[in-house]
């Protein structure tokens, strides 16, 4: 999505126009290989921050299926399992329809930050591109 905003500035009775361009970058799934040879993906928001990390997959095809599952399930709030770690940090798991975890978040400092993370997954996952860094 690209937004263009026009600002008018008056200098000595003349109007100068300044255009500002704001680009909202889409999210992307980044596929990498772990040290043990397994494939994994990270969903990154438009600002590059990782917002969801997958489990390890033995094949790239299974990893791609995991990505499709995230895209399918991201919009359903019931698929988010809101949790708290043993040290009190909020986080979430995104689950498929069969209850299997397909991605986990980072640990957050607050419940509201966790909710923002969930909203970011909902926003970024459906149209995210795939960046395969294993090839």
DSSP file (Angstrom, degrees, kcal/mol; ACC not computed):
  #  RESIDUE AA STRUCTURE BP1 BP2  ACC     N-H-->O    O-->H-N    N-H-->O    O-->H-N    TCO  KAPPA ALPHA  PHI   PSI    X-CA   Y-CA   Z-CA
    1    1 A X              0   0    0      0, 0.0    23,-2.5     0, 0.0     2,-0.4   0.000 360.0 360.0 360.0 134.5    0.0    0.0    0.0
    2    2 A X  E     -A   23   0A   0     21,-0.2     2,-0.4     2,-0.0    21,-0.2  -0.986 360.0-167.2-123.8 130.6    1.3    3.4   -0.9
    3    3 A X  E     -A   22   0A   0     19,-2.7    19,-2.7    -2,-0.4     2,-0.5  -0.954   2.8-162.1-116.5 134.7   -0.1    6.6    0.5
    4    4 A X  E     -A   21   0A   0     -2,-0.4     2,-0.4    17,-0.2    17,-0.2  -0.972   6.9-170.2-117.4 129.3    0.7   10.1   -0.9
    5    5 A X  E     -A   20   0A   0     15,-2.2    15,-2.7    -2,-0.5     2,-0.5  -0.953  10.0-148.5-119.8 137.5    0.1   13.1    1.2
    6    6 A X  E     -A   19   0A   0     -2,-0.4     2,-0.4    13,-0.2    13,-0.2  -0.907  10.6-167.6-108.4 129.2    0.3   16.7   -0.1
    7    7 A X  E     -A   18   0A   0     11,-3.0    11,-2.6    -2,-0.5     2,-0.5  -0.936   8.0-151.1-112.7 138.5    1.4   19.5    2.2
    8    8 A X  E     -A   17   0A   0     -2,-0.4     2,-0.4     9,-0.2     9,-0.2  -0.923  12.2-173.6-108.6 132.9    1.0   23.2    1.3
    9    9 A X  E     -A   16   0A   0      7,-2.6     7,-3.1    -2,-0.5     2,-0.6  -0.992  15.2-143.6-126.9 132.1    3.4   25.8    2.7
   10   10 A X  E     +A   15   0A   0     -2,-0.4     2,-0.4     5,-0.2     5,-0.2  -0.841  23.5 170.8 -97.3 123.1    3.0   29.5    2.2
   11   11 A X  E >  S-A   14   0A   0      3,-2.8     3,-2.0    -2,-0.6    -2,-0.1  -0.980  73.9 -18.8-132.9 121.5    6.2   31.5    1.7
   12   12 A X  T 3  S-     0   0    0     -2,-0.4    -1,-0.1     1,-0.3     3,-0.1   0.902 126.8 -54.3  48.2  48.4    6.0   35.1    0.7
   13   13 A X  T 3  S+     0   0    0      1,-0.2     2,-0.4     0, 0.0    -1,-0.3   0.564 116.3 114.7  65.4  11.3    2.5   34.6   -0.6
   14   14 A X  E <   -A   11   0A   0     -3,-2.0    -3,-2.8     2,-0.0     2,-0.6  -0.884  63.6-131.2-110.3 144.5    3.5   31.8   -2.8
   15   15 A X  E     -A   10   0A   0     -2,-0.4     2,-0.5    -5,-0.2    -5,-0.2  -0.822  19.4-168.7 -96.5 125.0    2.3   28.3   -2.3
   16   16 A X  E     -A    9   0A   0     -7,-3.1    -7,-2.6    -2,-0.6     2,-0.5  -0.938  11.1-148.0-109.3 135.7    4.9   25.5   -2.3
   17   17 A X  E     -A    8   0A   0     -2,-0.5     2,-0.5    -9,-0.2    -9,-0.2  -0.873  11.2-170.5-106.4 134.0    3.7   22.0   -2.4
   18   18 A X  E     -A    7   0A   0    -11,-2.6   -11,-3.0    -2,-0.5     2,-0.5  -0.987   7.7-155.9-121.3 130.7    5.6   19.1   -0.8
   19   19 A X  E     -A    6   0A   0     -2,-0.5     2,-0.4   -13,-0.2   -13,-0.2  -0.887   5.4-162.6-104.9 133.9    4.6   15.6   -1.4
   20   20 A X  E     -A    5   0A   0    -15,-2.7   -15,-2.2    -2,-0.5     2,-0.5  -0.937   6.5-150.2-114.7 142.4    5.5   12.9    1.1
   21   21 A X  E     -A    4   0A   0     -2,-0.4     2,-0.5   -17,-0.2   -17,-0.2  -0.944  10.1-171.7-115.0 125.1    5.4    9.3    0.2
   22   22 A X  E     -A    3   0A   0    -19,-2.7   -19,-2.7    -2,-0.5     2,-0.5  -0.972   4.4-165.5-119.5 122.3    4.6    6.7    2.8
   23   23 A X  E     -A    2   0A   0     -2,-0.5     2,-0.9   -21,-0.2   -21,-0.2  -0.927   9.0-154.1-109.9 124.5    5.1    3.1    1.9
   24   24 A X        -     0   0    0    -23,-2.5     2,-0.1    -2,-0.5    -2,-0.0  -0.858  21.2-145.1 -95.5 105.8    3.6    0.4    4.1
   25   25 A X        -     0   0    0     -2,-0.9    21,-0.3     1,-0.1     2,-0.1  -0.445  12.4-124.3 -73.5 141.9    5.7   -2.7    3.6
   26   26 A X        -     0   0    0     -2,-0.1    98,-0.1     1,-0.1    -1,-0.1  -0.407  27.5-103.0 -79.9 160.1    4.1   -6.0    3.6
   27   27 A X        -     0   0    0     97,-0.3   102,-1.6    96,-0.1     2,-0.3  -0.270  36.4-157.5 -73.2 168.1    5.1   -8.8    5.9
   28   28 A X  E     -Bc  44 129B   0     16,-2.1    16,-3.2   100,-0.3     2,-0.5  -0.997  18.2-129.4-150.0 149.5    7.1  -11.7    4.7
   29   29 A X  E     -Bc  43 130B   0    100,-3.3   102,-3.7    -2,-0.3     2,-0.6  -0.868  24.1-157.7 -93.7 125.5    7.9  -15.3    5.6
   30   30 A X  E     -Bc  42 131B   0     12,-2.9    12,-1.7    -2,-0.5     2,-0.5  -0.929   3.9-156.2-108.7 117.7   11.6  -16.0    5.7
   31   31 A X  E     +Bc  41 132B   0    100,-2.2   102,-2.3    -2,-0.6     2,-0.3  -0.810  22.4 164.0 -95.1 128.5   12.6  -19.6    5.3
   32   32 A X  E     -B   40   0B   0      8,-2.5     8,-2.2    -2,-0.5     2,-0.5  -0.838  35.4-113.5-133.5 171.9   16.0  -20.6    6.7
   33   33 A X  E     -B   39   0B   0     -2,-0.3     6,-0.2     6,-0.2     5,-0.1  -0.935  27.2-136.4-110.4 132.6   17.8  -23.8    7.6
   34   34 A X    >   -     0   0    0      4,-3.5     3,-2.1    -2,-0.5     6,-0.0  -0.317  32.2-100.4 -77.2 167.1   18.6  -24.6   11.2
   35   35 A X  T 3  S+     0   0    0      1,-0.3    -1,-0.1     2,-0.1    -2,-0.0   0.798 124.2  56.5 -59.0 -29.6   22.0  -26.0   12.3
   36   36 A X  T 3  S-     0   0    0      2,-0.1    -1,-0.3     1,-0.0     3,-0.1   0.366 123.1-104.1 -85.9   6.1   20.5  -29.5   12.4
   37   37 A X  S <  S+     0   0    0     -3,-2.1    -2,-0.1     1,-0.3     2,-0.1   0.339  78.0 133.4  91.1  -7.3   19.3  -29.3    8.8
   38   38 A X        -     0   0    0     -5,-0.1    -4,-3.5     1,-0.1    -1,-0.3  -0.414  53.6-124.0 -75.4 154.4   15.7  -28.6    9.6
   39   39 A X  E     +BD  33  57B   0     18,-3.1    18,-2.9    -6,-0.2     2,-0.3  -0.724  33.2 171.2 -94.4 147.0   13.7  -25.9    7.8
   40   40 A X  E     -B   32   0B   0     -8,-2.2    -8,-2.5    -2,-0.3     2,-0.4  -0.966  18.1-144.3-146.6 163.0   11.9  -23.1    9.7
   41   41 A X  E     -B   31   0B   0     14,-0.4    13,-2.5    -2,-0.3     2,-0.4  -0.961   1.6-158.1-128.8 152.0   10.2  -19.9    8.9
   42   42 A X  E     -BE  30  53B   0    -12,-1.7   -12,-2.9    -2,-0.4     2,-0.6  -0.994  16.1-140.2-120.7 132.9    9.9  -16.6   10.6
   43   43 A X  E     -BE  29  52B   0      9,-2.9     8,-3.3    -2,-0.4     9,-1.2  -0.853  24.6-164.9 -90.2 122.7    7.0  -14.2    9.8
   44   44 A X  E     -BE  28  50B   0    -16,-3.2   -16,-2.1    -2,-0.6     6,-0.2  -0.898  13.6-129.8-111.9 138.1    8.4  -10.7    9.8
   45   45 A X    >   -     0   0    0      4,-2.8     3,-2.4    -2,-0.4   -19,-0.1  -0.230  41.0 -91.2 -72.0 171.0    6.4   -7.5    9.9
   46   46 A X  T 3  S+     0   0    0    -21,-0.3   -20,-0.1     1,-0.3    -1,-0.1   0.747 128.2  57.9 -57.2 -25.2    6.9   -4.8    7.3
   47   47 A X  T 3  S-     0   0    0      2,-0.1    -1,-0.3   -22,-0.1     3,-0.1   0.405 121.0-107.2 -87.2   3.4    9.4   -3.2    9.7
   48   48 A X  S <  S+     0   0    0     -3,-2.4     2,-0.3     1,-0.3    -2,-0.1   0.367  73.2 139.4  91.3  -4.9   11.5   -6.4    9.7
   49   49 A X        -     0   0    0      1,-0.1    -4,-2.8    -5,-0.1     2,-0.4  -0.562  57.0-119.4 -77.1 133.7   10.6   -7.5   13.2
   50   50 A X  E     +E   44   0B   0     -2,-0.3    -6,-0.3    -6,-0.2    56,-0.2  -0.584  37.1 169.5 -72.0 126.7   10.0  -11.2   13.7
   51   51 A X  E     +     0   0B   0     -8,-3.3     2,-0.3    -2,-0.4    -7,-0.2   0.518  64.0  22.3-116.9 -10.7    6.5  -11.7   14.9
   52   52 A X  E     -E   43   0B   0     -9,-1.2    -9,-2.9    53,-0.1     2,-0.4  -0.946  60.3-163.6-158.3 136.8    6.1  -15.5   14.6
   53   53 A X  E     -EF  42 104B   0     51,-2.7    51,-2.8    -2,-0.3   -11,-0.2  -0.973  15.4-140.6-125.1 137.7    8.6  -18.4   14.5
   54   54 A X        -     0   0    0    -13,-2.5    49,-0.2    -2,-0.4    48,-0.1  -0.299  20.9-103.1 -87.7 173.1    7.8  -21.9   13.3
   55   55 A X        -     0   0    0     47,-0.2   -14,-0.4    46,-0.2     2,-0.3  -0.224  53.7 -81.6 -74.5 178.5    8.8  -25.3   14.6
   56   56 A X        -     0   0    0    -16,-0.1     2,-0.4    -2,-0.1   -16,-0.2  -0.714  44.2-158.5 -86.1 140.6   11.5  -27.2   12.7
   57   57 A X  B     -D   39   0B   0    -18,-2.9   -18,-3.1    -2,-0.3     6,-0.0  -0.935  17.9-143.8-119.9 142.9   10.4  -29.1    9.6
   58   58 A X  S    S+     0   0    0     -2,-0.4     2,-0.3   -20,-0.2    -1,-0.1   0.741  86.7  35.8 -77.9 -22.4   12.3  -32.0    8.0
   59   59 A X  S  > S-     0   0    0    -20,-0.1     4,-1.6     1,-0.1   -20,-0.1  -0.928  74.6-128.6-129.4 155.6   11.4  -31.0    4.4
   60   60 A X  H  > S+     0   0    0     -2,-0.3     4,-2.6     1,-0.2     5,-0.2   0.856 110.6  59.1 -67.2 -34.3   10.9  -27.7    2.7
   61   61 A X  H  > S+     0   0    0      1,-0.2     4,-2.0     2,-0.2    -1,-0.2   0.914 105.6  48.1 -60.7 -42.5    7.5  -28.8    1.4
   62   62 A X  H  > S+     0   0    0      2,-0.2     4,-1.9     1,-0.2    -1,-0.2   0.880 110.2  52.7 -65.2 -37.2    6.4  -29.3    5.0
   63   63 A X  H  X S+     0   0    0     -4,-1.6     4,-1.9     2,-0.2    -2,-0.2   0.920 108.9  49.2 -63.6 -43.9    7.7  -25.8    5.9
   64   64 A X  H  X S+     0   0    0     -4,-2.6     4,-2.2     1,-0.2    -2,-0.2   0.866 108.3  53.8 -63.7 -36.0    5.7  -24.3    3.0
   65   65 A X  H  X S+     0   0    0     -4,-2.0     4,-2.1     2,-0.2    -1,-0.2   0.885 106.2  53.4 -63.9 -37.6    2.6  -26.2    4.2
   66   66 A X  H  X S+     0   0    0     -4,-1.9     4,-2.1     2,-0.2    -2,-0.2   0.899 107.2  51.2 -61.9 -41.1    3.2  -24.5    7.6
   67   67 A X  H  X S+     0   0    0     -4,-1.9     4,-2.5     1,-0.2    -2,-0.2   0.928 109.5  49.6 -61.7 -45.7    3.3  -21.1    6.0
   68   68 A X  H  X S+     0   0    0     -4,-2.2     4,-2.1     1,-0.2    -1,-0.2   0.868 108.9  53.5 -62.1 -35.8    0.0  -21.8    4.2
   69   69 A X  H  X S+     0   0    0     -4,-2.1     4,-2.5     2,-0.2    -1,-0.2   0.891 107.9  50.1 -66.1 -39.5   -1.5  -22.9    7.5
   70   70 A X  H  X S+     0   0    0     -4,-2.1     4,-2.3     2,-0.2    -2,-0.2   0.945 110.7  49.5 -62.0 -47.1   -0.4  -19.6    9.1
   71   71 A X  H  < S+     0   0    0     -4,-2.5     4,-0.4     1,-0.2    -2,-0.2   0.893 114.6  45.7 -58.5 -39.8   -2.0  -17.7    6.3
   72   72 A X  H  < S+     0   0    0     -4,-2.1     3,-0.2    -5,-0.2    -1,-0.2   0.889 122.6  33.1 -69.6 -41.2   -5.2  -19.7    6.6
   73   73 A X  H >< S+     0   0    0     -4,-2.5     3,-1.7     1,-0.2     6,-0.3   0.595  92.0  89.8 -96.2 -13.1   -5.5  -19.5   10.4
   74   74 A X  T 3< S+     0   0    0     -4,-2.3    -1,-0.2     1,-0.3    -3,-0.1   0.814  85.4  53.9 -58.7 -33.9   -4.0  -16.0   11.2
   75   75 A X  T 3  S+     0   0    0     -4,-0.4     2,-0.8    -3,-0.2    -1,-0.3   0.582  88.3  88.5 -79.4  -8.7   -7.3  -14.2   10.9
   76   76 A X    X   -     0   0    0     -3,-1.7     3,-2.2     1,-0.2     4,-0.2  -0.804  60.9-160.9 -97.5 108.8   -9.1  -16.4   13.4
   77   77 A X  G >  S+     0   0    0     -2,-0.8     3,-1.4     1,-0.3    -1,-0.2   0.776  88.7  66.5 -59.6 -26.7   -8.7  -15.0   16.9
   78   78 A X  G 3  S+     0   0    0      1,-0.3    -1,-0.3    -3,-0.1    -3,-0.0   0.652  89.9  65.8 -69.4 -13.8   -9.7  -18.4   18.3
   79   79 A X  G <  S+     0   0    0     -3,-2.2    16,-2.8    -6,-0.3     2,-0.6   0.528  82.1  92.3 -84.5  -6.4   -6.5  -19.9   16.9
   80   80 A X  E <   -G   94   0B   0     -3,-1.4     2,-0.9    -4,-0.2    14,-0.2  -0.803  61.6-159.0 -95.3 120.9   -4.3  -17.9   19.2
   81   81 A X  E     -G   93   0B   0     12,-3.2    12,-1.8    -2,-0.6     2,-0.5  -0.860  12.5-150.6 -98.8 104.6   -3.4  -19.5   22.5
   82   82 A X  E     +G   92   0B   0     -2,-0.9    10,-0.2    10,-0.2     2,-0.2  -0.660  27.1 171.9 -82.0 123.2   -2.5  -16.7   24.9
   83   83 A X  E     -G   91   0B   0      8,-2.9     8,-1.9    -2,-0.5     2,-0.4  -0.702  30.3-139.2-127.6 172.5    0.1  -18.0   27.4
   84   84 A X  E     -G   90   0B   0      6,-0.2     6,-0.2    -2,-0.2    23,-0.0  -0.993  24.0-131.1-136.1 130.3    2.4  -16.9   30.1
   85   85 A X    >   -     0   0    0      4,-2.9     3,-2.1    -2,-0.4     6,-0.0  -0.172  34.2 -97.3 -73.4 171.6    6.0  -18.3   30.5
   86   86 A X  T 3  S+     0   0    0      1,-0.3    -1,-0.1     2,-0.1    -2,-0.0   0.743 126.4  53.9 -63.1 -23.2    7.3  -19.5   33.9
   87   87 A X  T 3  S-     0   0    0      2,-0.1    -1,-0.3     0, 0.0    -2,-0.1   0.244 124.3-102.6 -96.5  14.5    9.0  -16.1   34.4
   88   88 A X  S <  S+     0   0    0     -3,-2.1     2,-0.4     1,-0.3    -2,-0.1   0.546  73.8 141.6  85.6   7.6    5.7  -14.3   33.9
   89   89 A X        -     0   0    0      1,-0.0    -4,-2.9    21,-0.0    -1,-0.3  -0.712  48.5-127.7 -87.5 129.2    6.3  -13.1   30.3
   90   90 A X  E     +GH  84 108B   0     18,-0.6    18,-3.3    -2,-0.4     2,-0.3  -0.464  40.5 151.2 -71.7 145.3    3.2  -13.2   28.0
   91   91 A X  E     -G   83   0B   0     -8,-1.9    -8,-2.9    16,-0.2     2,-0.3  -0.923  27.2-136.1-155.8 178.1    3.5  -14.9   24.6
   92   92 A X  E     -G   82   0B   0     14,-0.3    13,-2.5    -2,-0.3     2,-0.4  -0.984   2.4-148.3-143.5 156.1    1.2  -16.7   22.2
   93   93 A X  E     -GI  81 104B   0    -12,-1.8   -12,-3.2    -2,-0.3     2,-0.5  -0.963  16.3-141.1-116.6 140.1    1.1  -19.8   20.0
   94   94 A X  E     -GI  80 103B   0      9,-3.0     8,-3.1    -2,-0.4     9,-1.2  -0.910  25.3-162.0 -99.1 126.8   -0.9  -19.9   16.7
   95   95 A X  E     - I   0 101B   0    -16,-2.8     6,-0.2    -2,-0.5     5,-0.1  -0.824  13.1-128.2-113.8 148.7   -2.6  -23.2   16.3
   96   96 A X    >   -     0   0    0      4,-2.8     3,-2.1    -2,-0.3    -1,-0.0  -0.269  43.8 -90.7 -78.8 174.7   -4.1  -24.9   13.3
   97   97 A X  T 3  S+     0   0    0      1,-0.3    -1,-0.1     2,-0.1    -2,-0.0   0.768 128.4  56.7 -59.9 -27.1   -7.6  -26.3   13.2
   98   98 A X  T 3  S-     0   0    0      2,-0.1    -1,-0.3     1,-0.0     3,-0.1   0.395 121.0-107.4 -86.5   3.8   -6.3  -29.6   14.5
   99   99 A X  S <  S+     0   0    0     -3,-2.1     2,-0.2     1,-0.3    -2,-0.1   0.367  73.1 140.3  89.4  -5.0   -4.7  -27.9   17.6
  100  100 A X        -     0   0    0      1,-0.1    -4,-2.8    -5,-0.1     2,-0.3  -0.522  58.1-115.1 -74.3 137.3   -1.1  -28.3   16.4
  101  101 A X  E     + I   0  95B   0     -6,-0.2    -6,-0.3    -2,-0.2   -46,-0.2  -0.571  35.4 174.4 -71.6 127.4    1.1  -25.3   17.1
  102  102 A X  E     +     0   0B   0     -8,-3.1     2,-0.3     1,-0.4   -47,-0.2   0.494  65.2   3.3-111.8  -9.0    2.2  -23.8   13.8
  103  103 A X  E     - I   0  94B   0     -9,-1.2    -9,-3.0   -49,-0.2    -1,-0.4  -0.929  57.7-152.8-172.1 151.4    4.0  -20.7   15.2
  104  104 A X  E     -FI  53  93B   0    -51,-2.8   -51,-2.7    -2,-0.3   -11,-0.2  -0.944  15.9-134.0-130.0 150.7    5.1  -19.1   18.4
  105  105 A X        -     0   0    0    -13,-2.5   -53,-0.1    -2,-0.3   -54,-0.1  -0.309  28.9 -95.5 -90.8 177.4    5.8  -15.5   19.4
  106  106 A X        -     0   0    0    -56,-0.2     2,-0.4   -55,-0.1   -14,-0.3  -0.283  52.3 -86.4 -75.8 174.6    8.6  -13.9   21.3
  107  107 A X        -     0   0    0    -16,-0.1     2,-0.2    -2,-0.1   -16,-0.2  -0.761  49.2-151.3 -85.3 133.4    8.2  -13.2   25.0
  108  108 A X  B     -H   90   0B   0    -18,-3.3   -18,-0.6    -2,-0.4     3,-0.1  -0.646  19.7-132.8-105.8 162.4    6.5   -9.8   25.6
  109  109 A X  S    S+     0   0    0     -2,-0.2     2,-0.3   -20,-0.2    -1,-0.1   0.652  88.2  16.6 -85.2 -18.0    6.8   -7.4   28.5
  110  110 A X  S  > S-     0   0    0    -20,-0.1     4,-1.8     1,-0.1    -1,-0.1  -0.974  73.4-113.7-151.4 162.3    3.1   -6.9   28.8
  111  111 A X  H  > S+     0   0    0     -2,-0.3     4,-2.4     1,-0.2     5,-0.2   0.879 117.5  54.8 -64.3 -38.9   -0.3   -8.4   27.9
  112  112 A X  H  > S+     0   0    0      1,-0.2     4,-2.0     2,-0.2    -1,-0.2   0.876 105.9  51.6 -65.6 -35.8   -1.0   -5.4   25.7
  113  113 A X  H  > S+     0   0    0      2,-0.2     4,-2.0     1,-0.2    -1,-0.2   0.892 108.9  51.4 -65.8 -38.8    2.3   -5.9   23.8
  114  114 A X  H  X S+     0   0    0     -4,-1.8     4,-2.2     2,-0.2    -2,-0.2   0.920 108.7  50.8 -61.9 -43.6    1.3   -9.6   23.2
  115  115 A X  H  X S+     0   0    0     -4,-2.4     4,-2.3     1,-0.2    -2,-0.2   0.881 108.4  52.0 -62.7 -37.8   -2.1   -8.4   21.9
  116  116 A X  H  X S+     0   0    0     -4,-2.0     4,-2.0     2,-0.2    -1,-0.2   0.885 107.9  52.9 -63.4 -38.2   -0.3   -6.0   19.5
  117  117 A X  H  X S+     0   0    0     -4,-2.0     4,-2.0     2,-0.2    -2,-0.2   0.908 108.5  49.3 -62.6 -42.7    1.8   -9.0   18.3
  118  118 A X  H  X S+     0   0    0     -4,-2.2     4,-2.5     1,-0.2    -2,-0.2   0.923 110.5  50.3 -62.2 -45.0   -1.3  -11.0   17.6
  119  119 A X  H  X S+     0   0    0     -4,-2.3     4,-2.1     1,-0.2    -1,-0.2   0.866 108.2  54.0 -62.1 -35.6   -2.8   -8.1   15.6
  120  120 A X  H  X S+     0   0    0     -4,-2.0     4,-2.8     2,-0.2     5,-0.3   0.897 108.3  48.4 -66.3 -40.1    0.4   -7.8   13.7
  121  121 A X  H  X S+     0   0    0     -4,-2.0     4,-2.5     2,-0.2     5,-0.3   0.935 111.2  51.0 -63.6 -45.2    0.3  -11.5   12.7
  122  122 A X  H  X S+     0   0    0     -4,-2.5     4,-0.5     1,-0.2    -2,-0.2   0.885 116.4  41.4 -57.8 -39.7   -3.4  -11.0   11.7
  123  123 A X  H  < S+     0   0    0     -4,-2.1     4,-0.3    -5,-0.2    -2,-0.2   0.895 123.1  34.9 -76.0 -42.4   -2.4   -8.1    9.5
  124  124 A X  H  < S+     0   0    0     -4,-2.8     4,-0.4    -5,-0.2     3,-0.4   0.828 104.5  64.9 -88.3 -33.7    0.8   -9.3    8.0
  125  125 A X  H >< S+     0   0    0     -4,-2.5     3,-1.3    -5,-0.3   -54,-0.1   0.894  89.9  60.5 -65.3 -45.4    0.3  -13.1    7.4
  126  126 A X  T 3< S+     0   0    0     -4,-0.5    -1,-0.2    -5,-0.3    -2,-0.1   0.846 120.1  24.3 -57.0 -37.6   -2.4  -13.3    4.8
  127  127 A X  T 3  S+     0   0    0     -3,-0.4    -1,-0.3    -4,-0.3    -2,-0.2   0.236  90.2 135.6-110.6  12.5   -0.6  -11.4    2.1
  128  128 A X    <   -     0   0    0     -3,-1.3  -100,-0.3    -4,-0.4     2,-0.1  -0.310  48.5-132.7 -66.0 143.1    3.0  -12.0    3.1
  129  129 A X  E     -c   28   0B   0   -102,-1.6  -100,-3.3     1,-0.0     2,-0.5  -0.359  19.6-115.7 -83.6 171.7    5.5  -12.9    0.5
  130  130 A X  E     -c   29   0B   0   -102,-0.2     2,-0.7    -2,-0.1  -100,-0.2  -0.963  20.7-168.6-117.4 126.5    7.9  -15.8    0.9
  131  131 A X  E     -c   30   0B   0   -102,-3.7  -100,-2.2    -2,-0.5     2,-0.9  -0.905  10.0-162.2-112.9  98.7   11.7  -15.2    1.0
  132  132 A X  E     +c   31   0B   0     -2,-0.7     3,-0.5  -102,-0.2  -100,-0.1  -0.732  15.2 174.0 -87.5 106.7   13.4  -18.6    0.7
  133  133 A X        +     0   0    0   -102,-2.3  -100,-0.2    -2,-0.9    -1,-0.1   0.229  65.7  76.7 -96.5  13.6   16.9  -18.1    1.9
  134  134 A X              0   0    0      1,-0.2    -1,-0.2  -102,-0.1  -102,-0.1   0.609 360.0 360.0 -96.1 -14.3   17.8  -21.8    1.7
  135  135 A X              0   0    0     -3,-0.5    -1,-0.2     0, 0.0    -2,-0.1   0.486 360.0 360.0 -77.4 360.0   18.2  -22.0   -2.1
